[in-house]
């Protein structure tokens, strides 16, 4: 197998780290906003916006608004994916950052149920929808901006850095909440202290916006856009809508991406969001203990993701991803056995090991999904595959886990739930082809819709199939360039 040659439009050695930093800071801010809501939903929103309920029932209602954010993510994936494939990655990333930051700041200024009555949870749910819509478009653009900027032999390593935005955002959100719960009495934190981390998002968004505006558009995308314009001017091809093209030509890759996301998405929210409920409501540990466990686990998670990404450059995306899926399935029962002991050290071990296995799936995911799809539909394909699965995965995960805990009184059913979705992910990734040698700048990868009277030469398809075999390119279907 021969490694793909670097793009002639590849950035200078100094520009790639700057692009990585821009993507990382943006994703960190957006995940900070998103995870801050999840932590607040587990700790205070049940009392502030859904008072008068049984503690677990109030938590369920709180997590229901949490799940609403996931419901909006597929719509964000469709809209941002379409315009990201038409207009460029950079413009849409700036838009998503502003939307997410604005919604988060507004949550910090919301009246509670005691002040506004039933209007309060309605406003909270609306702002959560805006958050989800923005995040649905954020992920695809952030990872593509890095993946498409060159350095193919180390694409897994570089593209994994935007993925560290998730644990970095979790670390930041949990750290701020942990500091506030330490410094403030419970009464003051519940009364006004919880608003501070939401309002801080405005400062972070200004920083992220300044950095994102300083980077250039993906050179791979610009080259593909020029080729598309040339074809349109020549009248040789009619460009289809990206979402139509990807669902028609690469639907198998979309299904693989969705299946791959199931265990990764569900396990993450069980480990970082539901664990707060499990530790405080079931084993009666202090909020601070639960937050510290997630804090330590997120720090280790952040450090290990680039290492998993680098490993995927050496052995392939699929082996590393499969290791993570099998590992998280095997760890599910020990996770709840340790967390159920009621000791702080056991909770830290449970969360940390779980997040290390999660990182083995999450790190290669950016390069893996980017390499599955052709350039002119890559934003749509990666976003749809990633975000549509979140409706069935991350959205109901805390709800299902909390309901199982309320029904059975222990974590064993939740462990079985995680094991089942891990098996599903193993099957999905097992059906995919290895993609690490895929050349993202290949000029033959455009989705074209030829006139019905214009025959497509048969030898083109044969040549492309042979080339796919020689270069080891492709995802879950025979020829990713033309189907």
DAKA-V702995 format. One record per backbone hydrogen bond with DSSP energy under -0.5 kcal/mol. CO is the residue of the C=O (numbers start at 0). NH is the residue of the N-H. E is the energy in kcal/mol with one decimal. If there is no record, write none. Layout:
CO;NH;E
CO;NH;E
This chain:
6;9;-1.9
11;14;-1.0
11;15;-1.3
12;16;-0.7
13;17;-0.9
14;18;-2.3
15;19;-2.6
16;20;-2.5
17;21;-2.2
18;22;-2.4
19;23;-2.9
20;24;-2.9
21;25;-1.8
22;26;-2.5
23;27;-2.5
24;28;-2.2
25;29;-2.2
26;30;-2.7
27;31;-2.3
28;32;-2.2
29;33;-2.2
30;34;-3.2
31;35;-2.1
32;36;-1.3
33;37;-1.3
34;38;-2.7
35;39;-2.5
36;40;-2.6
37;41;-1.6
38;42;-1.5
39;43;-2.7
39;44;-2.7
40;45;-0.5
43;46;-1.2
43;47;-2.2
44;48;-2.5
44;49;-0.8
47;112;-2.3
49;52;-0.7
53;57;-3.3
54;58;-1.9
55;59;-2.2
56;60;-2.3
57;61;-2.2
58;62;-2.8
59;63;-1.4
60;64;-1.4
61;65;-1.3
62;66;-2.4
63;67;-1.3
64;68;-0.8
65;68;-0.7
65;69;-0.6
66;69;-0.8
66;70;-1.5
67;71;-1.2
68;72;-0.5
69;72;-0.9
69;73;-0.7
71;75;-2.0
72;76;-2.5
73;77;-2.3
74;78;-2.6
75;79;-2.7
76;80;-1.9
77;81;-2.1
78;82;-2.2
79;83;-2.6
80;84;-2.0
81;85;-1.1
82;86;-3.8
82;87;-0.8
83;87;-0.6
87;91;-0.8
88;92;-1.7
89;93;-1.9
90;94;-1.8
91;95;-2.5
92;96;-1.9
93;97;-1.9
94;98;-2.2
95;99;-2.5
96;100;-2.4
97;101;-2.2
98;102;-2.1
99;103;-2.2
100;104;-2.3
101;105;-1.9
102;106;-1.7
103;107;-1.5
104;108;-0.6
105;108;-0.8
106;109;-1.4
111;114;-1.0
111;115;-2.9
112;116;-1.7
115;118;-1.4
116;119;-1.4
116;120;-0.5
117;121;-1.1
118;122;-2.6
119;123;-2.4
120;124;-2.4
121;125;-2.1
122;126;-2.3
123;127;-1.9
124;128;-1.8
125;129;-1.7
126;130;-2.1
127;131;-2.4
128;132;-2.5
129;133;-2.3
130;134;-2.5
131;135;-2.1
132;136;-0.8
133;136;-0.8
133;137;-1.1
134;138;-1.4
136;140;-1.0
137;141;-2.3
138;142;-2.2
139;143;-2.0
140;144;-2.2
141;145;-1.0
142;146;-2.9
143;147;-2.7
145;148;-1.4
146;149;-0.6
147;219;-0.7
148;10;-1.3
150;153;-1.4
151;154;-1.6
153;157;-2.5
154;158;-3.0
155;159;-0.9
156;160;-0.5
157;160;-1.2
158;162;-0.5
159;163;-1.0
160;163;-0.9
161;164;-1.3
162;165;-1.6
162;166;-0.6
163;167;-2.4
164;168;-2.6
165;169;-2.6
166;170;-3.1
167;171;-2.6
168;172;-2.9
169;173;-3.0
170;174;-2.4
171;175;-2.3
172;176;-2.2
173;177;-2.9
174;178;-2.4
175;179;-2.3
176;180;-2.6
177;181;-1.5
178;182;-2.4
179;183;-2.6
184;188;-2.6
185;189;-2.3
186;190;-1.9
187;191;-2.7
187;192;-2.3
188;193;-2.0
191;194;-1.5
191;195;-0.5
192;195;-1.0
192;196;-0.5
193;197;-0.6
194;198;-2.2
195;199;-2.0
196;200;-0.5
197;200;-0.9
198;201;-1.3
199;202;-0.8
199;203;-1.6
200;204;-2.5
201;205;-1.5
202;206;-1.6
203;207;-2.6
204;208;-2.8
205;209;-1.9
206;210;-1.8
207;211;-2.6
208;212;-2.0
210;213;-1.1
211;214;-1.1
217;221;-2.2
218;222;-2.2
219;223;-2.1
220;224;-2.7
221;225;-1.9
222;226;-2.0
223;227;-2.2
224;228;-2.2
225;229;-2.2
226;230;-2.2
227;231;-2.2
228;232;-2.3
229;233;-2.1
230;234;-1.0
230;235;-1.7
230;236;-0.8
236;238;-0.6
237;448;-1.1
240;244;-2.7
241;245;-2.7
242;246;-1.8
243;247;-1.7
244;248;-3.0
245;249;-1.7
249;253;-1.7
250;254;-2.2
251;255;-2.3
252;256;-2.5
253;257;-2.3
254;258;-2.5
255;259;-2.7
256;260;-1.6
257;261;-0.8
258;261;-0.7
258;262;-0.6
259;263;-0.8
260;264;-3.2
261;265;-2.5
262;266;-2.2
263;267;-1.4
264;268;-1.6
265;269;-1.9
266;270;-2.5
267;271;-2.3
268;272;-1.5
268;273;-2.5
269;274;-1.1
272;275;-1.0
272;276;-0.8
273;276;-0.5
273;277;-2.7
274;278;-2.6
275;279;-1.9
276;280;-2.9
276;281;-0.8
277;281;-1.0
277;282;-1.7
278;284;-3.2
285;289;-1.7
286;290;-2.7
287;291;-2.4
288;292;-1.8
289;293;-1.9
290;294;-2.3
291;295;-2.7
292;296;-2.4
293;297;-2.4
294;298;-1.6
295;299;-1.9
296;300;-2.5
297;301;-2.5
298;302;-1.7
299;303;-1.9
300;304;-1.6
301;305;-0.6
303;307;-2.3
304;308;-2.5
305;309;-2.5
306;310;-2.1
307;311;-1.9
308;312;-0.9
309;312;-0.6
309;313;-0.8
310;313;-0.8
310;314;-2.7
311;315;-1.1
315;319;-1.0
316;320;-2.4
317;321;-3.0
318;322;-2.0
319;323;-1.9
320;324;-2.2
321;325;-2.7
322;326;-2.4
323;327;-2.5
324;328;-1.8
325;329;-2.3
326;330;-1.9
327;331;-0.8
329;333;-0.6
330;334;-2.5
331;335;-1.5
332;336;-2.1
333;337;-2.6
334;338;-2.6
335;339;-1.9
337;340;-1.5
338;341;-0.9
342;346;-1.6
343;347;-2.1
344;348;-2.3
345;349;-2.4
346;350;-2.4
347;351;-2.6
348;352;-2.4
349;353;-1.7
350;354;-2.2
351;355;-1.9
352;356;-2.1
353;357;-2.1
354;358;-2.2
355;359;-1.1
356;360;-0.7
357;360;-1.3
357;361;-2.6
358;362;-2.8
360;364;-0.7
361;365;-0.7
362;365;-0.7
363;367;-2.9
364;368;-2.7
365;369;-1.8
366;370;-2.4
367;371;-0.8
368;372;-0.8
369;372;-0.6
373;376;-1.4
373;377;-0.6
374;377;-1.0
376;380;-3.2
377;381;-2.7
378;382;-2.0
379;383;-2.9
380;384;-2.5
381;385;-2.0
382;386;-3.1
383;387;-2.2
384;388;-0.6
386;390;-0.6
387;390;-0.9
387;391;-0.6
388;391;-0.6
388;392;-1.4
389;394;-2.8
392;396;-1.0
393;397;-0.7
395;399;-3.7
396;400;-2.7
397;401;-2.5
398;402;-2.5
399;403;-2.6
400;404;-2.2
401;405;-2.4
402;406;-2.0
403;407;-2.7
404;408;-2.1
410;414;-2.2
411;415;-2.2
412;416;-1.8
413;417;-2.1
414;418;-2.4
415;419;-2.2
416;420;-1.8
417;421;-1.9
418;422;-1.8
419;423;-1.6
420;424;-2.1
421;425;-2.1
422;426;-1.9
423;427;-2.2
424;428;-2.8
425;429;-2.0
426;430;-1.2
427;430;-0.6
428;431;-1.0
434;437;-2.3
437;439;-0.8
438;441;-1.3
441;444;-1.3
445;447;-0.7
447;449;-0.6
448;237;-1.6
450;453;-2.3
452;454;-0.7
454;456;-0.6
456;459;-0.6
456;460;-0.8
457;461;-1.7
458;462;-2.8
459;463;-2.5
460;464;-2.3
461;465;-2.5
462;466;-2.7
463;467;-2.5
464;468;-1.9
465;469;-2.3
466;470;-2.5
467;471;-1.2
467;472;-1.3
469;1;-0.7
471;436;-0.5
476;474;-0.5
